[in-house]
């Protein structure tokens, strides 16, 4: 069964929240500021492979992805990475 993902905006115009139909993380929360820090998380590591991703935040049943200010948003790429990581 594939994961259901509901994107929503955040107060930060450079970030999007993706609510999942499953847990994004076992417990607590994790913030990853770069690809090197994301080595322990397959989904965060994969998201940093997308050009323009500045930060990844995982908590409970959601993932928040922040893009670099100068980057164009690539929502379809982000959705594809999240879906493949949690399916």
Order of alpha helices (4+ residues) and beta strands (2+ residues): beta-beta-beta-alpha-beta-beta-alpha
